[in-house]
Amino acid sequence: MSAPPILIPHASGTNRDGEAAQAIRLAGGDPRIVHVNELRDGSVRVGDHAAILLPGGFSYGDALGAGGRLALELRSWFGDEMAEAVSAGRPILGICNGFQVLVKSGILPGPVGAPRTVTLTENRAGHFECRWVTLRVEPDCRSGWLAVAGGVTIRCPIAHGEGRVAVADDPVSDRLESDGLVAFRYLADGARPTVEGSGPAGGAYPANPNGSVNDIAGLCDETGTVVGLMPHPEDHVLDWQRPSGPAGNTGRPLFDAFVAAAR
């Protein structure tokens, strides 16, 4: 079976596309890093790819807020193509800045066009966080392609200043939970949520590195096709990427599931 082509859009300031491509390649996919200008002029088409991975970094230097400008481009230039990809069930994954782009474009948690009640904003500690965290793939997440990795625990780095999942009010966070839109959650000691029922104030620091409501590290949309998260699982798909500690708990299961869904 041939390797499915995976689109990795690149914009000025994106800097994690190489690591994302490595993770895709290890999982059996064919990563294709493409500048957004090539997508805009039509020389490369979104629809020619089996899946889309929006990588991390600081697209356009976060000039309009983290992921803000690329979110505008995604909505205005590629809105129809993204909608077509979702409709066709092609998996879409956003990591860190890619997650910010998906949230600020309204694609996550969706639906597109509805008033935005979820955002990613400044870390509660008020500074950039760059260290390793533990997260779990939520077993109750409604994403079909992610379900095969449900319950998996991942150790990987974070690197962000605006990674706090914030909601408009309690009913919004309740809906994220009840509708199965929580895809990843930060854990303490690699085994349990940092604070059970932590609510809008966010969980315990430093296991919850940014104060995200209910320890949420990532979300999916109502179709289950689109998934995003703030940590960087692509930075721990090989043992040599781990600075210390026991082997295992890599991000490979996430990318294995992503590429398998693209076949």
C-alpha positions as CSV (number, residue, x, y, z in Angstrom):
1,M,0.0,0.0,0.0
2,S,1.4,3.4,-1.0
3,A,2.1,6.0,1.6
4,P,-0.7,8.5,1.9
5,P,0.3,12.1,1.0
6,I,0.1,14.4,4.1
7,L,0.0,18.1,3.5
8,I,2.1,20.2,6.0
9,P,1.4,23.9,5.2
10,H,4.3,26.2,5.9
11,A,4.1,30.0,6.6
12,S,6.8,32.5,7.5
13,G,7.7,31.7,11.2
14,T,6.6,28.1,11.1
15,N,9.5,26.1,12.5
16,R,8.2,22.6,13.5
17,D,7.4,21.3,10.1
18,G,10.6,19.2,9.8
19,E,9.8,17.3,13.1
20,A,6.2,16.9,12.0
21,A,7.4,15.4,8.7
22,Q,9.7,13.0,10.5
23,A,6.8,11.8,12.7
24,I,4.6,11.3,9.6
25,R,7.3,9.4,7.7
26,L,7.9,7.1,10.7
27,A,4.2,6.3,10.8
28,G,4.2,5.4,7.1
29,G,2.9,8.6,5.5
30,D,4.4,10.8,2.8
31,P,4.8,14.3,4.3
32,R,4.8,17.2,1.9
33,I,5.8,20.6,3.3
34,V,4.1,23.2,1.1
35,H,4.3,27.0,1.5
36,V,0.9,28.7,1.8
37,N,1.6,30.8,-1.2
38,E,1.8,27.6,-3.4
39,L,-1.6,26.7,-2.0
40,R,-3.0,30.1,-2.7
41,D,-1.8,30.3,-6.3
42,G,-3.2,26.8,-7.0
43,S,0.1,25.2,-7.9
44,V,-0.6,22.7,-5.1
45,R,-4.1,21.8,-4.0
46,V,-5.3,20.9,-0.5
47,G,-7.6,18.3,-2.1
48,D,-4.6,16.4,-3.6
49,H,-3.7,15.2,-0.1
50,A,-5.1,12.5,2.1
51,A,-4.7,14.5,5.4
52,I,-3.6,17.9,6.7
53,L,-1.2,18.6,9.5
54,L,-0.8,22.2,10.7
55,P,2.6,22.3,12.5
56,G,3.9,24.4,15.3
57,G,6.0,27.5,15.4
58,F,5.2,31.2,15.3
59,S,3.4,31.8,12.0
60,Y,4.0,35.4,10.8
61,G,5.7,36.1,14.1
62,D,2.3,35.9,16.0
63,A,1.9,39.5,14.7
64,L,-1.9,39.4,15.1
65,G,-1.8,37.1,18.2
66,A,-0.7,33.5,18.2
67,G,-1.9,31.9,14.9
68,G,-4.1,34.9,14.2
69,R,-3.0,35.8,10.7
70,L,-2.8,32.3,9.4
71,A,-6.2,31.7,10.9
72,L,-7.5,34.6,8.7
73,E,-5.8,33.1,5.7
74,L,-7.2,29.6,6.4
75,R,-10.7,31.0,6.6
76,S,-10.6,33.4,3.7
77,W,-8.3,31.6,1.2
78,F,-8.9,27.9,2.0
79,G,-12.2,27.8,3.9
80,D,-14.0,25.9,1.1
81,E,-11.1,23.4,0.7
82,M,-10.9,22.8,4.5
83,A,-14.7,22.3,4.6
84,E,-14.4,19.8,1.8
85,A,-11.7,17.9,3.5
86,V,-13.7,17.7,6.7
87,S,-16.8,16.6,4.7
88,A,-14.7,13.9,3.0
89,G,-13.4,12.7,6.4
90,R,-9.8,13.5,5.7
91,P,-8.1,13.8,9.1
92,I,-6.8,17.2,10.1
93,L,-4.3,17.7,13.0
94,G,-3.1,21.0,14.4
95,I,-0.1,21.1,16.8
96,C,0.7,24.1,19.0
97,N,0.6,27.1,16.6
98,G,-1.5,24.8,14.3
99,F,-4.0,24.3,17.1
100,Q,-4.1,28.0,17.7
101,V,-4.8,28.5,14.0
102,L,-7.7,26.0,14.0
103,V,-9.3,27.5,17.1
104,K,-9.0,31.1,16.0
105,S,-10.3,30.3,12.5
106,G,-13.4,28.8,14.2
107,I,-12.7,25.3,12.9
108,L,-12.1,24.0,16.4
109,P,-14.3,23.2,18.2
110,G,-16.7,24.5,15.7
111,P,-19.1,24.6,14.1
112,V,-17.6,27.0,11.5
113,G,-19.5,30.3,11.4
114,A,-20.9,30.0,14.9
115,P,-20.0,32.6,17.6
116,R,-16.6,31.7,19.1
117,T,-16.9,30.6,22.7
118,V,-13.5,28.9,23.0
119,T,-10.1,30.5,22.6
120,L,-6.4,30.1,23.4
121,T,-4.9,32.9,25.4
122,E,-1.9,33.8,27.6
123,N,-0.6,31.2,30.0
124,R,-2.0,31.9,33.5
125,A,1.6,32.1,34.9
126,G,2.2,35.0,32.6
127,H,5.3,33.7,30.8
128,F,6.5,31.4,28.1
129,E,6.6,27.7,29.1
130,C,9.2,25.3,27.6
131,R,9.5,21.9,29.3
132,W,8.1,18.4,29.3
133,V,4.6,17.5,30.3
134,T,2.4,14.4,30.4
135,L,-0.9,14.1,28.6
136,R,-3.5,11.5,27.9
137,V,-5.5,10.8,24.8
138,E,-9.1,11.0,26.2
139,P,-10.9,7.7,25.8
140,D,-14.3,9.4,25.5
141,C,-13.2,11.7,22.7
142,R,-15.6,11.5,19.7
143,S,-12.8,11.6,17.1
144,G,-13.1,8.2,15.3
145,W,-9.5,8.3,14.0
146,L,-8.1,9.2,17.4
147,A,-10.1,6.5,19.2
148,V,-7.6,3.8,18.4
149,A,-5.1,5.7,20.7
150,G,-7.7,6.4,23.4
151,G,-6.2,6.2,26.9
152,V,-2.6,6.4,25.6
153,T,-0.3,8.5,27.8
154,I,2.3,10.7,26.0
155,R,5.3,12.5,27.4
156,C,6.4,15.4,25.2
157,P,7.5,19.0,25.4
158,I,5.5,22.2,25.3
159,A,6.7,25.5,24.0
160,H,4.1,28.3,24.1
161,G,3.2,31.6,25.7
162,E,-0.5,31.5,24.7
163,G,-1.7,28.0,25.3
164,R,-4.4,28.4,27.9
165,V,-7.8,27.0,26.7
166,A,-10.4,29.5,27.9
167,V,-14.1,29.4,27.5
168,A,-16.9,32.0,27.6
169,D,-18.7,30.4,30.6
170,D,-19.3,27.2,32.5
171,P,-21.9,25.8,30.1
172,V,-19.3,25.9,27.3
173,S,-16.8,23.8,29.2
174,D,-19.7,21.5,30.2
175,R,-20.5,21.1,26.5
176,L,-16.9,20.3,25.6
177,E,-17.0,17.5,28.1
178,S,-20.5,16.1,27.5
179,D,-20.1,16.2,23.7
180,G,-16.8,14.4,23.7
181,L,-14.8,17.3,22.3
182,V,-11.9,17.0,24.8
183,A,-9.2,15.1,22.9
184,F,-6.3,15.4,25.3
185,R,-5.8,16.3,28.9
186,Y,-2.8,17.2,31.0
187,L,-1.9,14.7,33.7
188,A,0.0,14.8,37.0
189,D,2.5,12.0,37.7
190,G,1.6,10.5,34.3
191,A,-1.5,8.8,35.8
192,R,-4.3,11.2,36.8
193,P,-5.9,14.5,36.0
194,T,-4.1,17.3,37.8
195,V,-7.3,18.4,39.6
196,E,-10.6,16.5,39.3
197,G,-13.3,18.9,38.2
198,S,-10.9,21.8,38.2
199,G,-13.4,24.1,36.4
200,P,-12.7,27.4,34.6
201,A,-9.9,28.3,37.0
202,G,-7.8,25.5,35.4
203,G,-5.8,22.7,37.1
204,A,-2.7,22.6,39.2
205,Y,0.6,24.1,38.0
206,P,3.0,22.9,36.8
207,A,1.3,19.7,35.5
208,N,-1.3,21.9,33.8
209,P,1.3,24.3,32.4
210,N,-1.0,27.1,31.2
211,G,-4.1,27.0,33.4
212,S,-6.4,25.5,30.7
213,V,-9.9,24.9,31.8
214,N,-10.4,21.3,33.0
215,D,-6.8,20.5,32.2
216,I,-7.6,20.5,28.5
217,A,-4.6,20.0,26.3
218,G,-6.4,19.5,23.0
219,L,-9.8,19.4,21.3
220,C,-11.7,17.8,18.4
221,D,-14.6,19.1,16.4
222,E,-18.1,17.7,16.3
223,T,-17.3,15.6,13.2
224,G,-14.3,14.0,14.9
225,T,-12.3,14.7,11.8
226,V,-10.3,17.8,13.2
227,V,-8.1,17.4,16.2
228,G,-5.7,19.9,17.8
229,L,-3.4,20.1,20.8
230,M,-0.9,22.5,22.4
231,P,2.0,20.0,23.3
232,H,4.5,18.7,20.8
233,P,4.1,14.9,20.4
234,E,6.2,15.1,17.2
235,D,9.2,16.0,19.4
236,H,9.0,12.5,21.1
237,V,8.6,9.8,18.5
238,L,12.1,8.4,18.9
239,D,13.9,7.5,22.1
240,W,16.9,9.7,21.5
241,Q,14.6,12.8,21.6
242,R,13.9,12.1,25.3
243,P,16.3,14.0,27.5
244,S,15.9,11.8,30.5
245,G,13.6,9.3,32.3
246,P,12.3,5.9,31.3
247,A,11.7,4.9,27.7
248,G,8.1,4.8,26.3
249,N,5.1,7.1,26.3
250,T,6.1,8.5,22.9
251,G,3.9,10.4,20.5
252,R,4.0,7.6,17.9
253,P,0.5,6.2,18.6
254,L,-1.0,9.6,17.7
255,F,0.8,9.7,14.3
256,D,0.2,6.0,13.6
257,A,-3.5,6.7,14.1
258,F,-3.4,9.8,12.0
259,V,-1.7,8.2,9.0
260,A,-3.8,5.1,9.3
261,A,-7.0,7.2,9.0
262,A,-5.5,8.8,5.9
263,R,-5.1,5.5,4.0
